[in-house]
Amino acid sequence: MTNRTTRRHFFAVAAASAVAAALHGAALAQPAWPSRPITLIVPYNAGGASDFGARLIASDLSSRLGQPVIVENVAGAGGALGVQRLLRAETDGHTLLYGSLSETVMVPIVNAAAARYRSQDLLPIAMTGKTPVAFVTRPDFPANTMDELVAMLRKRPGGLTYGSPGVGTFQHVMAETVKARTATFMVHIPYRGGSNIVNDVVSGQIDVGVTTAPNVAPLVGAGRIKALGVSSRERIPALKDTQSFGETESLKSLDLQTWGMVFARSGTPDAVVRRLNAAINEVLMQPKTQATLQKAGAALARPLSVEEAKAFFEAEAAAYRPIAERIKPE
């Protein structure tokens, strides 16, 4: 080997060593994740279905990640304020959203002025469950089924009120879809969360509440409110005595359900997203978690990978966009 070749080899090895050292140093400089408590935003009031889902996974998730997972309720504008809170945070995975079809897909379309964000600004991490919407009313309400409610509405157009968690939410769009499908009319009263709706149904402030099954299943079982129907093709175990839309004459072609999903901001590091996905799926597959979900009226057939969660979210956004675009902002 000549001196020139020797020098060339020496400089090549030195350069490679320098690059390796720099990469190793950069890796060491990256802080461990999570390095501080994680905030899990719920975009509705405490006591609703999203709050229930977030708190169900928070404790076990804390144990698996080694940092507290703190649930923070940020209600308003049909869930848009909670999403905006996420989008103001850093893309480091320490602030997450327990989201649903409502504020992640529907609200940016129906109420764009309030939302000021797009579904593409959100990064799906893991799906936590699916549930239908329930139409509920007070025990002495004259109708006992959705078909009977439709008959009442045809006799009294505009004479009844219904509450939803806000303009553009899945529940609002679901009720408007029922009105359009049956050529009927009810006056919409928007709320800041499902728990408030149920309270006003019980007290008679509104006639019908449109909210997710986990919000109402215990109260229906206790006889405090009455469920007229659920928006799925088949009945659900938590409301086994309540007709599904598939059993009705007026709404049997409808089978629409919402879901829970944990989101980060787009741009969150892939390694963080994958660790969160694995940890959340481990929590969801615990027998006690599955039993609690089913009892509440939600279900998760199997955990989704990061890629599957992203594909599911994109497919739902595409499917519901035409429906949401038909709803006029209030």
C-alpha positions as CSV (number, residue, x, y, z in Angstrom):
1,M,0.0,0.0,0.0
2,T,1.5,3.4,-1.0
3,N,1.7,6.4,1.3
4,R,-1.0,8.1,-0.8
5,T,-3.4,5.1,-0.4
6,T,-2.6,4.9,3.3
7,R,-3.4,8.6,3.8
8,R,-6.7,8.2,1.8
9,H,-7.7,5.2,3.9
10,F,-6.9,7.0,7.1
11,F,-9.0,10.0,6.2
12,A,-11.9,7.8,5.1
13,V,-11.9,5.9,8.4
14,A,-11.5,9.2,10.3
15,A,-14.5,10.7,8.5
16,A,-16.7,7.7,9.0
17,S,-15.7,7.7,12.7
18,A,-16.6,11.3,13.0
19,V,-20.0,10.8,11.4
20,A,-20.7,7.8,13.7
21,A,-19.7,9.8,16.7
22,A,-21.9,12.7,15.7
23,L,-24.9,10.4,15.2
24,H,-24.3,8.7,18.5
25,G,-24.0,12.1,20.2
26,A,-27.2,13.2,18.6
27,A,-29.0,10.1,19.8
28,L,-27.8,10.6,23.3
29,A,-28.9,14.2,23.2
30,Q,-32.5,13.2,22.5
31,P,-34.4,13.3,25.7
32,A,-36.1,10.1,26.8
33,W,-39.9,10.0,26.1
34,P,-41.9,10.6,28.0
35,S,-39.9,13.0,30.1
36,R,-42.8,14.6,31.9
37,P,-46.5,14.0,32.6
38,I,-48.7,13.5,29.5
39,T,-51.9,15.6,29.1
40,L,-54.8,13.7,27.5
41,I,-57.4,16.3,26.3
42,V,-61.1,15.5,26.4
43,P,-62.9,18.0,24.2
44,Y,-66.1,17.8,26.2
45,N,-67.3,18.2,29.8
46,A,-66.6,15.6,32.5
47,G,-69.0,12.8,32.8
48,G,-69.6,12.1,29.0
49,A,-68.6,9.2,26.8
50,S,-65.2,10.7,25.8
51,D,-64.4,11.6,29.4
52,F,-65.3,8.0,30.4
53,G,-63.1,6.5,27.6
54,A,-60.1,8.7,28.4
55,R,-60.2,8.0,32.2
56,L,-60.7,4.3,31.5
57,I,-57.2,4.1,29.8
58,A,-55.4,6.9,31.7
59,S,-54.3,5.0,34.8
60,D,-53.1,1.8,33.1
61,L,-51.4,3.9,30.4
62,S,-49.5,5.8,33.2
63,S,-48.2,2.5,34.5
64,R,-46.9,1.4,31.1
65,L,-45.3,4.7,30.2
66,G,-43.8,5.6,33.6
67,Q,-45.3,9.1,33.7
68,P,-48.7,10.4,34.9
69,V,-51.4,10.7,32.2
70,I,-53.6,13.7,33.2
71,V,-57.1,14.0,31.7
72,E,-57.9,17.7,30.9
73,N,-61.5,18.6,29.9
74,V,-61.6,21.5,27.4
75,A,-65.2,21.8,26.3
76,G,-66.9,24.2,23.8
77,A,-67.7,24.7,20.1
78,G,-68.7,21.1,19.6
79,G,-65.3,19.9,20.7
80,A,-63.3,22.3,18.5
81,L,-61.8,24.1,21.5
82,G,-60.2,20.9,22.7
83,V,-58.7,20.2,19.3
84,Q,-57.3,23.7,19.2
85,R,-55.7,23.2,22.6
86,L,-53.9,20.1,21.1
87,L,-52.8,22.0,18.1
88,R,-51.2,24.8,20.2
89,A,-49.0,22.2,22.0
90,E,-45.6,20.9,20.9
91,T,-45.3,18.0,18.6
92,D,-43.4,16.0,21.2
93,G,-46.1,13.5,22.2
94,H,-46.7,15.0,25.7
95,T,-50.1,16.4,24.7
96,L,-52.7,14.1,23.2
97,L,-56.4,14.2,22.3
98,Y,-59.1,11.7,23.1
99,G,-61.0,12.4,20.0
100,S,-64.2,11.2,18.2
101,L,-65.8,11.4,14.8
102,S,-67.5,14.6,15.9
103,E,-64.7,17.2,16.4
104,T,-62.0,15.5,14.3
105,V,-64.1,15.1,11.1
106,M,-67.6,16.7,11.3
107,V,-67.1,20.0,13.0
108,P,-64.3,21.3,10.7
109,I,-66.8,20.8,7.8
110,V,-70.1,21.9,9.4
111,N,-68.7,24.7,11.6
112,A,-65.5,25.7,9.9
113,A,-65.5,29.2,11.4
114,A,-65.4,27.8,14.9
115,A,-63.0,25.0,14.2
116,R,-60.2,26.7,12.1
117,Y,-58.4,23.4,11.6
118,R,-58.6,20.3,9.3
119,S,-58.7,16.6,10.0
120,Q,-55.3,16.4,8.3
121,D,-53.8,18.4,11.2
122,L,-54.4,15.4,13.5
123,L,-52.3,12.2,13.6
124,P,-54.3,9.0,14.6
125,I,-52.5,6.8,17.2
126,A,-54.9,4.1,18.3
127,M,-58.6,3.4,18.2
128,T,-60.3,2.8,21.5
129,G,-63.8,1.7,20.6
130,K,-67.0,2.2,18.6
131,T,-70.5,2.9,19.8
132,P,-73.9,3.9,18.3
133,V,-75.9,7.0,19.2
134,A,-78.9,6.6,21.4
135,F,-82.1,8.7,21.1
136,V,-83.4,9.0,24.7
137,T,-86.3,10.8,26.4
138,R,-88.0,10.9,29.8
139,P,-89.9,7.8,31.0
140,D,-93.4,9.4,30.5
141,F,-92.7,10.5,27.0
142,P,-95.6,9.3,24.7
143,A,-93.3,7.5,22.1
144,N,-91.5,4.3,23.0
145,T,-89.7,3.6,19.7
146,M,-88.1,5.6,16.9
147,D,-91.1,4.8,14.6
148,E,-93.4,6.2,17.2
149,L,-91.2,9.3,17.5
150,V,-91.3,9.8,13.8
151,A,-95.1,9.6,13.8
152,M,-95.2,12.2,16.6
153,L,-93.0,14.6,14.6
154,R,-95.2,14.3,11.5
155,K,-98.2,15.3,13.6
156,R,-96.3,18.1,15.4
157,P,-93.6,19.5,13.0
158,G,-91.3,21.8,15.0
159,G,-93.1,21.0,18.2
160,L,-90.4,19.0,19.9
161,T,-86.7,19.7,20.8
162,Y,-83.6,17.6,20.8
163,G,-80.2,18.2,22.3
164,S,-76.8,17.3,20.9
165,P,-73.2,17.9,22.2
166,G,-72.9,20.8,19.8
167,V,-73.1,22.0,16.2
168,G,-71.4,19.7,13.8
169,T,-70.9,16.8,16.2
170,F,-71.7,13.3,15.1
171,Q,-74.9,13.3,17.3
172,H,-76.1,16.6,15.6
173,V,-75.4,15.2,12.1
174,M,-77.1,11.9,13.1
175,A,-80.3,13.7,14.2
176,E,-80.3,15.9,11.1
177,T,-79.9,12.7,9.0
178,V,-82.9,11.2,10.8
179,K,-84.9,14.4,10.1
180,A,-84.0,14.4,6.4
181,R,-84.6,10.7,6.0
182,T,-88.1,10.9,7.6
183,A,-89.1,14.4,6.3
184,T,-89.7,15.6,9.9
185,F,-88.5,18.5,12.0
186,M,-87.2,19.0,15.6
187,V,-85.6,22.1,17.0
188,H,-81.9,21.6,17.8
189,I,-80.5,22.7,21.2
190,P,-76.7,22.5,21.2
191,Y,-74.9,21.6,24.5
192,R,-71.3,21.4,25.7
193,G,-71.3,17.6,26.4
194,G,-73.4,14.5,26.8
195,S,-73.9,14.7,30.5
196,N,-75.7,18.0,30.3
197,I,-78.0,16.7,27.7
198,V,-79.1,13.7,29.9
199,N,-79.7,16.0,32.9
200,D,-82.1,18.2,30.8
201,V,-83.9,15.1,29.4
202,V,-84.5,13.9,32.9
203,S,-85.8,17.3,34.1
204,G,-87.9,17.8,31.0
205,Q,-86.1,20.8,29.6
206,I,-85.8,19.1,26.2
207,D,-87.8,16.3,24.7
208,V,-85.1,14.1,23.2
209,G,-81.4,13.6,23.8
210,V,-79.1,12.4,21.1
211,T,-75.9,11.1,22.7
212,T,-73.7,8.1,22.7
213,A,-74.7,4.8,24.4
214,P,-72.1,4.9,27.2
215,N,-73.7,8.2,28.4
216,V,-77.1,6.7,28.9
217,A,-76.9,3.0,29.4
218,P,-76.8,3.1,33.3
219,L,-79.6,5.6,33.4
220,V,-81.8,3.5,31.1
221,G,-81.1,0.5,33.2
222,A,-82.1,2.4,36.3
223,G,-85.4,3.6,34.7
224,R,-84.5,7.3,34.9
225,I,-84.7,7.8,31.1
226,K,-86.1,5.8,28.2
227,A,-84.2,4.8,25.1
228,L,-86.2,5.0,21.8
229,G,-83.5,3.5,19.5
230,V,-79.8,3.1,18.8
231,S,-78.2,4.0,15.4
232,S,-76.7,0.6,14.6
233,R,-78.0,-2.2,12.5
234,E,-78.2,-4.6,15.5
235,R,-78.9,-4.2,19.2
236,I,-76.1,-3.7,21.6
237,P,-75.7,-5.6,24.9
238,A,-75.7,-2.5,27.1
239,L,-79.2,-1.5,25.8
240,K,-80.5,-5.0,24.9
241,D,-84.1,-4.0,25.2
242,T,-83.8,-1.0,22.9
243,Q,-84.6,-1.4,19.2
244,S,-81.8,-0.8,16.7
245,F,-82.4,1.3,13.6
246,G,-82.2,-1.9,11.7
247,E,-85.4,-3.1,13.3
248,T,-87.4,0.1,12.4
249,E,-89.5,0.8,9.4
250,S,-88.5,4.4,8.9
251,L,-84.7,4.1,9.6
252,K,-83.7,0.5,8.8
253,S,-81.2,1.5,6.1
254,L,-79.1,3.5,8.6
255,D,-76.2,2.0,10.4
256,L,-74.0,4.8,11.7
257,Q,-71.6,4.7,14.7
258,T,-69.1,7.0,16.2
259,W,-65.8,5.9,17.8
260,G,-63.0,7.0,20.2
261,M,-59.4,7.4,19.1
262,V,-56.3,8.9,20.6
263,F,-54.6,11.6,18.5
264,A,-51.4,13.6,18.5
265,R,-50.5,16.6,16.4
266,S,-49.3,15.8,12.9
267,G,-45.5,15.9,13.0
268,T,-45.1,13.9,16.2
269,P,-42.1,11.6,16.0
270,D,-42.9,8.1,14.7
271,A,-41.1,6.4,17.5
272,V,-43.3,8.1,20.0
273,V,-46.5,7.3,18.1
274,R,-45.6,3.7,17.8
275,R,-44.8,3.4,21.5
276,L,-48.1,5.0,22.4
277,N,-50.0,2.7,20.0
278,A,-48.5,-0.4,21.6
279,A,-49.2,0.9,25.1
280,I,-52.8,1.9,24.4
281,N,-53.5,-1.4,22.7
282,E,-52.1,-3.3,25.7
283,V,-54.5,-1.4,28.0
284,L,-57.5,-2.0,25.7
285,M,-56.9,-5.8,25.5
286,Q,-57.0,-6.2,29.2
287,P,-60.1,-8.3,30.1
288,K,-61.3,-5.8,32.7
289,T,-61.1,-3.0,30.1
290,Q,-63.0,-5.0,27.5
291,A,-65.7,-5.9,30.0
292,T,-66.1,-2.2,31.0
293,L,-66.3,-1.1,27.4
294,Q,-69.0,-3.7,26.6
295,K,-71.0,-2.9,29.7
296,A,-71.0,0.8,28.8
297,G,-72.2,0.2,25.2
298,A,-68.9,0.4,23.3
299,A,-66.8,-2.3,21.7
300,L,-63.4,-2.9,20.1
301,A,-63.1,-6.0,17.9
302,R,-59.3,-5.9,17.8
303,P,-56.5,-3.4,18.3
304,L,-55.4,-1.4,15.3
305,S,-51.8,-0.7,14.3
306,V,-50.6,2.8,13.5
307,E,-51.1,2.2,9.8
308,E,-54.5,0.7,10.3
309,A,-55.7,3.5,12.6
310,K,-54.6,6.1,10.0
311,A,-56.4,4.2,7.2
312,F,-59.5,3.9,9.2
313,F,-59.5,7.6,10.1
314,E,-59.0,8.6,6.5
315,A,-61.8,6.2,5.3
316,E,-64.2,7.6,7.9
317,A,-63.4,11.2,6.9
318,A,-64.1,10.4,3.3
319,A,-67.3,8.5,4.1
320,Y,-68.8,11.2,6.4
321,R,-67.7,14.3,4.5
322,P,-70.7,14.2,2.0
323,I,-73.1,13.7,5.0
324,A,-71.5,16.6,7.0
325,E,-71.5,18.9,3.9
326,R,-75.3,18.6,3.7
327,I,-75.7,20.1,7.2
328,K,-76.2,23.8,7.3
329,P,-74.2,25.7,10.1
330,E,-76.4,27.3,12.8
